[in-house]
Amino acid sequence: MTSVTVWHAVCDSLDAVIALLTVLALALPGPTPPVRLVVEPGLLARLQTLAAGLHDEIVLCLTGTTNGDTAVAVGFTMPDPQLSASDHATFGPCPKEAIAIWHNHPLETRASSTASQGAPGYARPLGDPNMTPRDLCALSETDIRTTAQGGQPFVVVAVDARTWCWWSRQQVRNMAARNALRGDPVAGQIEARATR
């Protein structure tokens, strides 16, 4: 059996009708943002290839569709680049339709020394031999601040082809509200595969 509730209201003017509709619109729950991000396998292969070979940070806008609580990324665009370095990047905004912002925290070679010449190192902090790809899979204070202001439902950080993590917009906004200096990965939202 279906239940239907009917409200009756008498409105003497157009202003009263607008006021009633405003109250009703505010009382209804708004659309809930997606909580699950799915990356189409072909796109994932392209993003992994990029993450494995990049030496400087870049930003991509993942495009796709949203259906209920799930966003499906199928492609990407690149916003206008302004600066790209091994430890930071500045790019123009992603379009409103983008479902996620993807950027990388690239691996890099350590500063030259006899003990570590040619050994892999990581971009944050420069050449710190104790950092791992998993350590780099985090949001910096700048990442938190800029992502919290954006409208995309997700942000993704890739370190290399095997290590990436993601957060929902609400998770990032919660970090910003706490004035977090770093956004560590959330359990279940980091992928770190062993090398083959």
C-alpha positions in Angstrom: 0.0 0.0 0.0 1.3 3.5 -0.9 0.8 6.4 1.4 0.3 9.9 0.1 0.3 13.1 2.1 -1.4 16.1 0.7 -0.8 19.6 2.1 -3.3 22.3 1.5 -2.3 26.0 1.8 -4.0 29.2 1.0 -1.8 31.8 -0.6 -3.2 35.3 -1.0 -0.4 36.6 -3.3 2.4 35.6 -5.5 4.9 36.5 -2.8 3.1 34.1 -0.4 3.3 31.3 -3.1 7.1 32.0 -3.5 7.6 32.0 0.3 5.7 28.7 0.6 7.7 27.1 -2.2 10.9 28.3 -0.7 10.1 26.7 2.7 9.1 23.5 1.0 12.3 23.4 -1.1 14.4 24.0 2.0 12.6 21.2 3.8 13.3 18.7 1.1 16.7 16.9 1.3 19.1 18.1 -1.4 20.9 15.7 -3.8 23.5 13.7 -1.9 27.0 13.7 -3.4 28.4 10.4 -4.6 30.4 8.4 -2.0 31.9 5.8 -4.4 34.4 6.5 -7.2 34.8 4.0 -9.9 37.6 4.4 -12.5 36.9 2.7 -15.9 39.7 0.1 -16.6 41.0 1.9 -19.8 41.2 5.2 -18.0 42.9 3.6 -15.0 45.6 2.1 -17.4 46.3 5.6 -18.9 46.4 7.2 -15.4 48.8 4.5 -14.1 51.1 5.0 -17.2 51.1 8.8 -16.5 51.8 8.4 -12.8 54.7 6.0 -13.4 56.5 8.3 -15.8 55.9 11.8 -14.5 58.7 13.7 -12.8 56.6 16.8 -12.1 53.2 17.3 -10.6 50.3 17.8 -13.0 46.5 18.2 -12.5 43.8 16.4 -14.5 40.1 16.7 -14.3 38.4 13.3 -14.4 35.2 13.3 -16.4 32.3 10.8 -16.4 28.9 10.3 -14.9 27.2 10.2 -11.6 24.4 7.8 -10.8 23.1 7.9 -7.3 25.9 7.4 -4.8 28.5 6.3 -7.5 30.6 8.4 -9.8 32.2 6.6 -12.8 35.3 8.2 -14.3 35.8 7.5 -18.1 38.1 10.2 -19.3 40.0 13.4 -18.4 40.9 16.9 -19.5 43.8 19.0 -18.4 43.2 22.5 -17.0 45.4 25.3 -18.1 48.9 24.7 -16.6 50.6 27.6 -14.8 53.4 25.9 -13.0 54.5 22.3 -12.7 57.4 21.2 -10.5 58.4 18.0 -8.6 56.8 19.2 -5.4 53.9 21.4 -6.4 51.7 22.4 -9.3 49.4 25.3 -10.2 46.7 24.8 -12.8 43.5 26.5 -13.8 40.2 25.2 -12.4 38.5 22.0 -13.5 35.1 22.4 -15.2 32.1 22.1 -12.9 31.1 18.8 -14.6 34.4 17.1 -13.6 33.7 14.3 -11.1 37.2 14.3 -9.6 40.5 16.2 -9.5 43.5 13.9 -10.1 47.0 14.9 -9.4 50.3 13.2 -8.7 53.0 13.3 -6.1 55.8 12.0 -8.2 58.8 9.9 -7.2 62.1 11.5 -8.0 65.8 10.8 -7.8 67.6 11.8 -4.6 70.1 14.6 -4.6 73.5 13.3 -5.7 75.7 11.7 -3.1 78.1 8.8 -3.1 75.8 6.6 -1.0 72.5 7.3 -2.8 73.4 8.2 -6.4 70.6 7.0 -8.7 68.6 5.5 -5.8 64.9 6.3 -5.9 63.7 9.1 -3.6 60.5 11.0 -3.2 59.3 14.5 -3.8 58.3 15.4 -0.2 60.5 16.4 1.4 63.1 16.6 -1.3 65.2 13.4 -1.3 64.1 12.1 2.1 65.3 8.5 1.9 62.8 7.3 4.6 59.7 8.2 2.7 57.8 5.5 0.8 55.2 5.9 -2.0 52.5 5.3 0.7 53.9 8.2 2.7 53.4 10.4 -0.4 49.8 9.3 -0.9 48.4 12.1 1.2 47.0 15.6 0.8 49.2 18.5 1.6 47.9 21.6 3.4 47.6 23.4 0.0 45.8 20.3 -1.5 43.3 20.4 1.4 42.7 24.2 1.1 42.2 24.2 -2.7 40.2 21.0 -2.9 37.9 22.1 -0.1 36.9 25.2 -2.1 36.2 23.1 -5.3 33.0 21.6 -6.3 34.2 18.2 -7.6 32.9 15.2 -5.5 36.4 13.6 -5.3 40.2 14.2 -5.2 42.7 11.5 -6.2 46.4 11.5 -5.6 48.7 9.1 -7.5 52.3 8.5 -6.6 53.2 5.9 -9.1 51.4 3.2 -11.2 50.7 1.1 -8.1 50.0 3.7 -5.3 47.0 6.0 -5.3 44.5 7.3 -2.8 41.3 9.3 -2.8 38.9 11.4 -0.7 35.4 12.7 -1.0 34.8 16.4 -1.1 33.2 16.2 2.4 36.2 14.4 3.9 38.4 17.2 2.5 36.1 19.9 3.8 36.2 18.2 7.3 40.0 18.3 7.2 39.9 22.0 6.2 37.5 22.8 9.0 40.0 21.2 11.5 42.8 23.2 9.9 44.6 19.9 9.1 48.2 20.3 7.8 48.1 16.9 6.1 45.4 14.6 4.9 46.4 11.0 5.3 44.7 8.2 3.4 41.5 6.8 4.8 41.2 3.1 5.4 39.8 1.5 2.3 40.6 4.5 0.2 44.3 3.7 -0.7 45.6 1.3 -3.2 49.2 0.2 -2.8 50.0 -2.8 -5.0 53.3 -4.7 -4.7 55.6 -4.6 -7.6 55.6 -7.5 -9.9 
